[in-house]
Amino acid sequence: MNEERVVVGQELERGAFRWFDFVMAAFVTILLLSNVIGAGKVAVITLPFVGEWPFGAGILFFPLSYVIGDVLTEVYGYARARRVIWAGTAAVLFMAFMSFVVVALPPAPSWTNQAAYEVIFGQVPRIVLASVCAFWAGEFANAYVMARMKIWTGGRHLWSRTIGSTLVGQGVDSLIFYPLAFWGAMGWTPHLVVVVLFTQWALKVGWEVLLTPVTYLIVGWLKRAEGVDVFDEGTNFTPFRARV
């Protein structure tokens, strides 16, 4: 099937995309696992001339959700990316609710792992609120900039869209998450919040830049496999809907 330039507003058959569901599943999976497995661990690496440098382990994988978000918007358009962002938001909220319920259940006398379980899966309400708000706003900012830049560039210079949208999306994410989660918290000075905010933002953007060749490969393969190249001309960019 030859690749077809599709402008939003033209009819696309529902269910015509063969790989969309798999991309959505990958997005939600990485999002949930980054929050469950990566968020709770502080790792350390040894850098030349710097020494040991601690970092949140989740930073290795969470930015992949932005890469997949770029792929979704570039290949399938803003409306379908918006639907996936809402699916991810709902999944994170349910994960937080399930964690709260399971941790709160009284353990059996013979089960001695409650303390460890609370450390790993216990959710601090303030952190959960900050995480959900930052993810939602950051992903929508990322998708909006990606879609708009695709129209401005006429579909050329994919690298400028992936990096530009990540600069904005990760910036919004960081500007919301760190002040909302840690401003005024014990052990967190305003200076430390600002330093961590900009450090994490720079690292996430750098990770996106390194993954640009991978994004090119995935986008190119999906466009050929699906046979479309969606441009969001005339799109309603409100984030407050999930219908395509």
Disulfide bonds with the S-S distance in Angstrom:
none
